Amino acid sequence: MSTFEPFERDYRIAYSDTDLKRRLRLSRLFTLLQEAATDHAALLGAGREKTLDRGILWIVTLQQATVRRMPVYDEPVRIVTWPGKPKHLLFPRYYRITDERGDALIEASSLWALMDQNTRKAVFPEQCGIAVPGMQTGLETALPRPPQAPTTDETSSFTVPYSYVDQNGHMNNTRYFDLAEDRMPDALRMRTLCEVKTEYSREALLDDTITLKSELFGDTFLLAGESEGQKLFKLSLAYAPDEL
């Protein structure tokens, strides 16, 4: 495969990937997408030798996904990803997951940036010699936009445990989905997920206490968090309206 083609990976949904209804868990979905993106970045010359090993970290700032159907246990799927044209500090990336017939199950996009491991500040790509060539396939979905924020005044707290922290030194972005699903109404998580939006504004570190606000807005679950007055993240999970 040429490195200037979309990256493709065939995968069979494993037992440990799934939830009570044998569907691919949301946190695992985004882990699979990010693993494919990381491997493709390495093929494009932006792997760990130019980033992690030099104290430069890839971080996600925005994500968005449209779910036509969530893959289920033991189902073979194909994960496809490709980068879009870089925009100043941001690296767009697109994803598709298809079934055995080639029909799209999930279409997603994300915006990535580079961060200095020591200063925890954004890094200009040209300053560290990192360039990821963009490509256009005609299958691009819309780039992610920030989700709606909860308006409730009710709050709860959450302290970041060791198991939620990754090698970048912060709470891994996929664990926010576990946090959301653990806090939504029981009946809602059994429904069919349609759309996901997330925005990450600041890091949550080990043992940080996050003040959470959550709200059910129609068929959409909203969750946002802040720490010491600083906004950390917000996400929205939209579900099909006919199953509750």
N, C-alpha and C positions, 0 to 999 in steps of 0.2 A: 504493500500500500504506500502510495506517495504521501509524504508528510503534508502536502498541500491539498489533500482531499479530506473530507470529513472523516473523523475517527469513528470506527464501528466496533462494537463488542457484543457478541452473543452471550446471553446469560440465562440461567434457569433459576426461577425464584425459589430460594431455599426455605426450609422450615423456620429457621431463625429470622428470616426476613419479614415474617407475617404476623398479623394480629389475630384476634379472636374469631374473625370471620374469614380467615385464611387469605386475606388481602395483603398486599405489600404495605408495610407500615410507612407512614409519611416520612419519618426520620430516615429510614433505610432507603427510601426512594432518592432523597437528596444526597445521601452518602454515595449511592451508585452513580449519580450524575457527576458529582464532584470528583470521584475517583477516575471516571472516564476523562473529565476535563484535565485533571492533573497529569494523567498519562499522555494525553494529546499535547499538552504544553511542553512536556519533556521532548516529544518527537519534533516539536517546532523550535527547539533550542532554548526553552525557558524552564528547564527542569531544575532539580534541587542543586545542581552544581553552580547555577547562576543565581539561585534564590536562597533556599534554606541554608545551604552550606556557607553562604556569605552573609547570613543574618538578615535576609530579605524574605518577607512572608507574603504569600498570596492570601488575600482576605476577600470575602463576599460582602458587598454593600447592599444590593437589592436582588431579589429573586421573585419570579412569577411563574406559575404553571397552570395550564388548562388540562384538566383530567377528563378524558372521555370515558375511560374505564380503568380502574386500578388493576394491575396484574395480580394473579392469585398464585397460591402455592403450587409449585412444580410446573408452572407455565414457562415455556421458553420465550424469551423476548430478545429484541435487538436494541441496544443503546447506541444512539448516534449523537455526536456533538461536533461543533465547529465554531471557530471564533469569528466575530464580526470585526468591522473596522474600528481600531482603537479611537477613543474620544478623550483627548487630553490625558487625564490621570486614570481613566477608566477603560477596562477591557470587556467589551460585550462578548457573551457566549450564548450559543443556542443549543437546544437539545430536543431530541425526539426519541420516544420509546415506541416500538412497533411490535405487533404480534407476529405469529408465524406466517400470516398471509400478507404481511407488510402494511397492514392498516395501523394508523397512528392511534396509540392509546393515550399518550401524554405528550404535550408540546410545552416547552419551557424556555426561559431565558434568564440570564443573570448578568450583573455587572460586578467585575472584580477590580481590585486595586492592589497596589504593593505597599507594604508597611515595613519600616525599619524595626527590627526585633528589639533593639536597645532603646530607641527614643519613642517607639510606639507612634510615630508620625508617618504620614504618607510620603512615598518616595516617587520622584519623577522617573519614568522608565529609562529615559536617555541618560540619567545620571549613573545608572548601574548597568548600562549596556543590554537592556532587555527589550526585545522587540518581538511581538507576536503578529505575524501577517494575518490580516482579515481576509475572509472569503465570503462569497455570496452564492447561495444555492437555490434561492427562490422559495425555500421552505421556512424562511425565518418567521417567527411569531413576533408579536409586539415586544419591545423592550420593557422591562419591569418599571412600574410606577409605585410610589409609596402607598401602603394600605391606609384605610380609614382608622382613626384612633378611637378607642372607647371614650365615652363621655361620662361614665359613672364616677361617683365620688367614693365608692366602696373600694377598699384596697386589701391586699393580703401580702405576705412576704415570703420570699424564697431565698435560701442561701445556697450558693453554687457549691456542689460537692466535688470531690476529687474526680469521680467517675465521669463528670460532664466536661472536664478540661482536656483539651487536645495539646499536641506538641507546639502549637503556636502560643500556648500559655494562657489561653482564655476559653471560656465556655464555647464549645463547638456550635456553630450555627444550626446544625441539624437537631441538637438537643432542645432547642426552643419549640420544636414541633411536639416532642414528648411532653414538654411542660404544658403546652396548650391542650393536648389531648387528655392529659391527666386532670385538667381543670374544667373542661367543658361538661355540659349536662350528659348524663349517661346515654340517653337516647340519641343525642346528636352524633356521637362518634360512631354509632352503628349505621348511620345514613351514608349515602353516596356523595363523596367529595367531588366538587366541580372545579373549584379554582382556589389557588393559593397565592398570597402576596406577602412578602416580608421585606422589612427594612432594618438594617443594623447600623445604628448611629455611633455607638461606642462599645468598647469591650466590657464584658463581665468576667472578672478574674476569680480565681479560687477563693472561696470563703466570703466573697462579696454578698451582701444582702440586697436583694432586688425588691423594690416595691412594685407590686403587680396590680393592674386594673384589667378586668375582663368584663365582657358584655355580649349578650346575644342580641344581635341587630337583625331582625327578620330571620333569614336562613343562614346568617353569617356569624361566626364566632370571632370576636375581636379580643386580642390580648396585647398589652403593652407593658413595658417595664422601665423603671428609672432607678438610679442609685445616687444618693447625695445630691438630689436636685438635677441630675444630668439624665437626659433621655438616652436609653440604651437600645431599645428595639420596639417594633410593633409588627403585628402580623394579623392577617385575616384569612379565615378558612370558610369558604362558601360551600353549602351543601344543597343537594336537590331538595325541592320543597314538598315532595309528595310522599315522604316516607315516615314523617314524625307522627 
